[in-house]
Amino acid sequence: MAPGKTIVITGASDGIGAAAARQLHRIGHRVVVVGRSSHKTRAVADEIGADSYVADFTRLDEVRALAARLDAAYPRIDVLANNAGGVFGDPARTPDGFEKTFQVNHLAPFLLTRLLMDKLLASGASVLQTSSVGARMAGKLDTDDLNLDRNFSPIRAYGAAKLENILFTKELHRRYHAQGLSAAAFHPGNVASSFGTRSESRLMRFIATNRFTRAMLISPEKGAEQLTWLAEGRPGADWESGVYYEKRKPARRTNRQAADAELARRLWDRSEELLG
């Protein structure tokens, strides 16, 4: 497709988000950089001559304000890349009262997407979710305990959030594809970035910083290539809506719950309930 899309990327102040912003800008698209750190977000935006917005996804009021600003600023949004995420340590509640991993990785991007839905539908947009093979580590997802109050661990919380990204993608497709919206989730690969290095989890910090494990990781630029491919591509021609991708192909193996259409519906409905 000819260049010229308006592409909003969250979590674009670092890692694969920043790398994808640079790649898509070079191709000729209008990239909108969204990040939590004002300094790092502005630096990436200034480097490529892009607009930038700052929002902390641990605060849903900031997500609501971000949605309002994006909606006012752009006549159309062709791609919303929900890339912001994180892995954290001991259970911690956000100011909104939700477990931090759940809110940052699922509830905040769910809210942003819902608030922008009219604009996304009018634009025939693609909504992309940065998921992970970590979804395989999720235990049984209980929509009545999305904060994992009964059985929390940092790895379990992260795996659940990445599974939720896939389920959200499938339900987005089911509800809105007939109206012109497309959705995909993807695993970027095991990327050497700052992701995990600031985690309170000692295991995640070890994986992210140990020189032997980092030697097996790919660069953020390589990891960003799949996000760039989906953002640039044509749904229905280059990729299929409602699918979770690994290495530019539908994933052969992930958590069995990812195929549970009823679970995807319940997650959507419960997310809306939690947001009031």
Salt bridges, closest charged atoms under 4 A:
ASP14 OD2 - LYS40 NZ 3.13
GLU47 OE2 - ARG22 NE 2.83
ASP51 OD2 - ARG30 NH2 3.51
ASP61 OD1 - ARG64 NH1 3.24
ASP71 OD1 - LYS119 NZ 2.94
ASP78 OD1 - ARG76 NH2 2.74
ASP142 OD2 - ARG150 NH2 2.33
ASP145 OD2 - ARG150 NE 3.88
ASP149 OD1 - ARG93 NH2 2.45
GLU171 OE2 - ARG174 NH2 2.76
GLU171 OE2 - ARG175 NE 2.76
GLU225 OE1 - LYS222 NZ 3.46
GLU232 OE2 - HIS29 NE2 3.11
ASP238 OD2 - ARG234 NE 3.33
GLU246 OE1 - ARG136 NH2 3.43
GLU262 OE1 - ARG265 NH1 3.46
ASP269 OD1 - ARG175 NH2 3.05
GLU272 OE2 - ARG114 NH2 2.77
GLU273 OE1 - ARG270 NH1 2.97
